[in-house]
Amino acid sequence: MTDVELRDPAFTERYRAIAARDSRFDGQFYTAVRTTGIYCRPSCPARTPKAENVAFYLTSAAAHEAGFRACKRCLPEAAPGTPAWDLRRDLTGRAMRLVADGVVDREGVSGLATRLGYSERQLHRLLVGELGAGPLALARAQRAQTARALLVGTSLRLADVAFAAGFGSIRQFNDTVAEVFGATPSEVRARARRSGRGAAGTAGRTRPGSAEVSSSPRADAEVGSSHRGRSGPVPTSVPGADLADSAQESADEPVRISLTLPVREPFDAQGVLEFLAVRSIEGVETSDISALRYARTFALPHGPGAFEVRVPRPGSGRVDLDLELADLADAPVAVARVRRLLDLDADPVAVDLALASDPVLAPSVAAVPGIRVPGTLDPAELLVRAIVGQQISVAAARTHLSRLAGGVGTPYASAFEGLTRIFPSPAQVADGAPAHLRLPARTLATVVGAGRDLADGTLALSVGDDPEDLRRRLVARPGIGPWTAGYVALRVLGDPDVLMDGDVALLAGARNLGLVSAEEPRPHQFKELARRGAAWAPWRSYAAMHLWRSA
């Protein structure tokens, strides 16, 4: 290590974190040890390496590219994700959100570059300079993380794991797992089961009517003998063959798998599930808050699906996820979207420390530690929800949206009780809204126009959008104001620093907490809230959740 590194404040902070084995930083950076060739999460229980032998990387992909392999003891690939990709509004944050959503696997590097407005060469150079890894390496690391989760958390056949993780061939799957984890896929699974971390023949359980999942892993050399790309048997494959070409177009039964998602504690599971429950659309969503359970249907790149999440107990650091998929290839995308929906990659300690410094907010933070900002599974759906709910109560919006989903949503048969519909596509919204939404003419026209433009591509929303550009494009549309644009940025982009101007519920919460005076005119109250809120940056979205709860 150079003297420059030793004097670098960021290096010093990270080294202190690994010396303290601080789990709060797990997933936010990775520690590579030059003498062992291994990279770890900050909380790794191994002896702290000497500072001169340490290098830090923001992504596991950068550690891979530098020639390091994952620690078998602390399993850095099993750590929660970093909150930085939502906090950062630059190209890097936008790119990482899109990579996590599977854009590189579906559209290639050219598709990612087009979405971000850069050439492939520019994008590669900028990401390597910022993160130490280009788009392909970042996507490869994402596939490795998914593969590890499926290997240790389910009993899927190894070839199914390769397909579900997004690998193009069996050979690519075997080589990547061996390079990243220093073991073959079957060894990774066996090691996890010996340590008690794996499926033990039961995770990856099937539900009644589901596709059968093998419970006994085979030798790595046998991985290419067969695989089930969707829900039934497919033709024999050989190592190196293209898995996508071998997938049989069969959709008789969905594939069902179960996984465990890591989460940083504290985690206000009840709060985030209650937020979703009170807005749930009949047939599309169902919940049982007393059991900390939430389920819903959703559209995925390869077909419709559904999921159910359960929090086994507060403070467990985990969320149990059951997936119901038309195609195993949608597993990584589904997991990424559920994580965003529940805001599982947030840094709750940093948020709580910052907000608790305000003496007025401190009691609320103490009462509800680890508050989360719910995201969304589908940006287009969230925009429709936001427009419908602009001038009416949450309960009224839920009634309107349930009527719309019941009228034009696509029927869906799920093993999860209460799920019968997929939320309408933009085209279905545009066609069906006039008959099923009893809204003022101006609002109805805004809904229909948004649905039509989303359907034909005139209006595009994604997790990779620039926040300011997103707001500008939305506010420029008739019938959409700053509140709606801010709400969409809050939930689609996971923007942690949104305090929506003109939100009467926020104002009611602020009055209840004593942040503003009820004796002042409402415009003055909004100005005072904005002034007080400046001190909460960059976590104003989380402060808003506290205000909403107070209201």
Summary of the structure (lengths in Angstrom):
residues: 551
radius of gyration: 23.5
end to end distance: 52.6
largest distance: 75.2
contacts: 1915
relative contact order: 0.08
helix: 51%
strand: 11%
